[in-house]
Amino acid sequence: MTTMKNESGSRAEKIKAVLLLSGGLDSTTLCALASSQGREIHALSFDYHQRHRCELDAARRAAARWKAAEHIVLSLDLSLFGGSSLTDASIPVDHETPLERIGEKIPTSYVPARNTVFLSLALAYAETRGASELWIGVNQVDYSGYPDCRAEFIETFEKLANLATRAGVEDAKSGRRAFRVVAPLSKMSKAEIVALGTRLGVDYAETVTCYSPDGDGRACGECEACRLRRAGFEAAGLPDPTRYVGKIS
Amino acid sequence: MTTMKNESGSRAEKIKAVLLLSGGLDSTTLCALASSQGREIHALSFDYHQRHRCELDAARRAAARWKAAEHIVLSLDLSLFGGSSLTDASIPVDHETPLERIGEKIPTSYVPARNTVFLSLALAYAETRGASELWIGVNQVDYSGYPDCRAEFIETFEKLANLATRAGVEDAKSGRRAFRVVAPLSKMSKAEIVALGTRLGVDYAETVTCYSPDGDGRACGECEACRLRRAGFEAAGLPDPTRYVGKIS
């Protein structure tokens, strides 16, 4: 995992980055940050039969807004496996756990091995495009309940990426690492992420975070993702522009 | 990576294994071996828009023959990324490299990050089924040109699997590893694999190895995969039952 230095985008050849873009608050902020650091963005989204597929429209808006060089939406039917409230209609979305207790246990919204799967496909994409960076919006602070958001996981994936690939093998001969996993939001609070994105010009009304939005993409205001997001705006002292289904007190 | 001990299948509860099944010679032998060791097999194949899609029919036959508890064929359009002669029609299949030089360089049939992607999805599947083993038919001897067939890659993936998952995190508390990557063919020659499968009752006429078979699933006899396979039968002193397009001298 690498914390990004503030680099100018003026170099002759841009650094190519594959960026995992869900269309939610974190990954849209990530996209704005990569753009501000002059990366040539190859955005990758997944249609994995998630309940909240309107987030794919949000991903397309973010890729356009932040001038991604390319945006691939890959179809991947993880609902064949089941095991998560996000892909298996028989497992309810958690609306009950109090905000301060989210992170104590692995939530029902955990999709088995999701970040391993997504980073693997980002790696395949990166290798074919000559991209050296894999950007991912994982966050240890708010989502400590997800095992595949931890720094140790990210570091081990970076090691794997450099063992697994033609580019990794060839660069290892000259002592370089072909691939870096870039996770700049990893140690930020939701409030810090919201403040960063606001500074960069992200319009959060255009992002979808909710795990069970209505057909129009409006947020339920009640699932764990909604509540963490809302608390982030409050802590940052910023107005919450999210479009909710009902009035939120 | 774990070398399998010869365990009896008579225990009260079978060990559950997700097994990557392409329908080729190696993975079909792997499936026969897992069956002989009493595993409850959850076979996983990919329709990744490969040229040689008739191998999926071979995978279905192998899953039925070796009594897999379940067989999932997951659609995954890796041709969106390109970069391999197996998925990108603009890159020719290699018919030229002499047999003794295959392995010196990474072949054009290398699919970027393929084993990382396939193992990641096997891991997701395993976690939802409570399976503790991921079986993969990688082979270091004949395919040393593929970086993601090496022991170091397999070991690092096993480490990642145990960091990446709910089951991995929970088992780590009791000092156990939730997942093992099982690659019993890793150090075997093609001749040893053919001899093992023949002993176990594999009908190799039913398997598809060729990278550019005809519409009827008959092998070209000329690509690197065909030539390695044919040499394996010769070295094992066994008749080659492969159905070829033309007569092979």
Chai-1 contact restraints between the chains, C-beta under 6 A:
chainA,res_idxA,chainB,res_idxB,connection_type,confidence,min_distance_angstrom,max_distance_angstrom,comment,restraint_id
A,I72,B,L80,contact,1.0,0.0,6.0,A-B,restraint_1
A,L80,B,I72,contact,1.0,0.0,6.0,A-B,restraint_2
A,F81,B,A124,contact,1.0,0.0,6.0,A-B,restraint_3
A,F81,B,Y125,contact,1.0,0.0,6.0,A-B,restraint_4
A,F81,B,T128,contact,1.0,0.0,6.0,A-B,restraint_5
A,G82,B,T128,contact,1.0,0.0,6.0,A-B,restraint_6
A,G83,B,T128,contact,1.0,0.0,6.0,A-B,restraint_7
A,I106,B,R166,contact,1.0,0.0,6.0,A-B,restraint_8
A,P112,B,A124,contact,1.0,0.0,6.0,A-B,restraint_9
A,P112,B,E127,contact,1.0,0.0,6.0,A-B,restraint_10
A,P112,B,T128,contact,1.0,0.0,6.0,A-B,restraint_11
A,A113,B,L123,contact,1.0,0.0,6.0,A-B,restraint_12
A,A113,B,A124,contact,1.0,0.0,6.0,A-B,restraint_13
A,A113,B,E127,contact,1.0,0.0,6.0,A-B,restraint_14
A,A113,B,A164,contact,1.0,0.0,6.0,A-B,restraint_15
A,A113,B,T165,contact,1.0,0.0,6.0,A-B,restraint_16
A,T116,B,S120,contact,1.0,0.0,6.0,A-B,restraint_17
A,T116,B,A164,contact,1.0,0.0,6.0,A-B,restraint_18
A,V117,B,S120,contact,1.0,0.0,6.0,A-B,restraint_19
A,V117,B,L121,contact,1.0,0.0,6.0,A-B,restraint_20
A,V117,B,A124,contact,1.0,0.0,6.0,A-B,restraint_21
A,S120,B,A113,contact,1.0,0.0,6.0,A-B,restraint_22
A,S120,B,T116,contact,1.0,0.0,6.0,A-B,restraint_23
A,S120,B,V117,contact,1.0,0.0,6.0,A-B,restraint_24
A,S120,B,S120,contact,1.0,0.0,6.0,A-B,restraint_25
A,L121,B,V117,contact,1.0,0.0,6.0,A-B,restraint_26
A,L123,B,A113,contact,1.0,0.0,6.0,A-B,restraint_27
A,A124,B,F81,contact,1.0,0.0,6.0,A-B,restraint_28
A,A124,B,P112,contact,1.0,0.0,6.0,A-B,restraint_29
A,A124,B,A113,contact,1.0,0.0,6.0,A-B,restraint_30
A,A124,B,V117,contact,1.0,0.0,6.0,A-B,restraint_31
A,Y125,B,F81,contact,1.0,0.0,6.0,A-B,restraint_32
A,E127,B,P112,contact,1.0,0.0,6.0,A-B,restraint_33
A,E127,B,A113,contact,1.0,0.0,6.0,A-B,restraint_34
A,T128,B,F81,contact,1.0,0.0,6.0,A-B,restraint_35
A,T128,B,G82,contact,1.0,0.0,6.0,A-B,restraint_36
A,T128,B,G83,contact,1.0,0.0,6.0,A-B,restraint_37
A,T128,B,P112,contact,1.0,0.0,6.0,A-B,restraint_38
A,P147,B,T165,contact,1.0,0.0,6.0,A-B,restraint_39
A,P147,B,V169,contact,1.0,0.0,6.0,A-B,restraint_40
A,D148,B,A164,contact,1.0,0.0,6.0,A-B,restraint_41
A,E152,B,L163,contact,1.0,0.0,6.0,A-B,restraint_42
A,F153,B,L163,contact,1.0,0.0,6.0,A-B,restraint_43
A,F153,B,A164,contact,1.0,0.0,6.0,A-B,restraint_44
A,T156,B,K159,contact,1.0,0.0,6.0,A-B,restraint_45
A,T156,B,L160,contact,1.0,0.0,6.0,A-B,restraint_46
A,T156,B,L163,contact,1.0,0.0,6.0,A-B,restraint_47
A,K159,B,T156,contact,1.0,0.0,6.0,A-B,restraint_48
A,L160,B,T156,contact,1.0,0.0,6.0,A-B,restraint_49
A,L160,B,L160,contact,1.0,0.0,6.0,A-B,restraint_50
A,L163,B,E152,contact,1.0,0.0,6.0,A-B,restraint_51
A,L163,B,F153,contact,1.0,0.0,6.0,A-B,restraint_52
A,L163,B,T156,contact,1.0,0.0,6.0,A-B,restraint_53
A,A164,B,A113,contact,1.0,0.0,6.0,A-B,restraint_54
A,A164,B,T116,contact,1.0,0.0,6.0,A-B,restraint_55
A,A164,B,D148,contact,1.0,0.0,6.0,A-B,restraint_56
A,A164,B,F153,contact,1.0,0.0,6.0,A-B,restraint_57
A,T165,B,A113,contact,1.0,0.0,6.0,A-B,restraint_58
A,R166,B,I106,contact,1.0,0.0,6.0,A-B,restraint_59
A,V169,B,P147,contact,1.0,0.0,6.0,A-B,restraint_60
